[in-house]
Amino acid sequence: MDLKAQTFRWLSFALSTLILLITFSCSSTENQNQQLPKNQEVWDAEQKLKDLGIVLPEASAPVANYVNAVRSGNLLFLSGKGPGLPDGTFITGKVGQDLTIEEGKEAARMVAINQLAVLKAELGDLNKVKRVVKVLGMVNCGPDFTQQPQVINGFSDLMVEVFGEKGKHARSAVGMNALPMDISVEVELIVEIDDN
């Protein structure tokens, strides 16, 4: 992918994020959120995480001049995270060349665990997540690879497993010719926070 195409994709994401912010700040409280089923009121994300046997790592520190998360109103924007492993290494390589689609999907699931760790560090309790709003999944791959959605399902599936209906989100899954440190997957996340 050339620089012009990559710049266009990033600008498109920035524009969609801006539109999302404007929509949330301009709409009335009744119209702001899609109504969730009544049974979601008793959903316990913390317990679900335990039931899945997932122990969250410490949220990793940013690797450059940025922060892990920024809150604006009731929205929490999480910076991109990669598939960091407990030993401090990362899952690296191009999906479709160095990694299979299934291995890429597992890398995306690891990113989900790392983003859950950031949410836990920022909020103290995963039950404060009112809704997973938007996911931007980036897959390190060659120009002929077109299975990015299947790879990012590894991230999305875990969000739904942990948060139930609240975990269903809008999403983009795009291919990148390179990612920092040759990580295989990077995912940005926007969630809505419940202050009650």
Sequence and secondary structure as in RCSB ss.txt:
>XXXX:A:sequence
MDLKAQTFRWLSFALSTLILLITFSCSSTENQNQQLPKNQEVWDAEQKLKDLGIVLPEASAPVANYVNAVRSGNL
LFLSGKGPGLPDGTFITGKVGQDLTIEEGKEAARMVAINQLAVLKAELGDLNKVKRVVKVLGMVNCGPDFTQQPQ
VINGFSDLMVEVFGEKGKHARSAVGMNALPMDISVEVELIVEIDDN
>XXXX:A:secstr
  HHHHHHHHHHHHHHHHHHHHHHHHS HHHHS    GGGGG  HHHHHHHTT         SSSS SEEEETTE
EEEEEE  B TTS B BS BTTTB HHHHHHHHHHHHHHHHHHHHHHHS GGGEEEEEEEEEEEEB TT   HHH
HHHHHHHHHHHHHGGGG  EEEEEEES  GGGBSEEEEEEEEE   
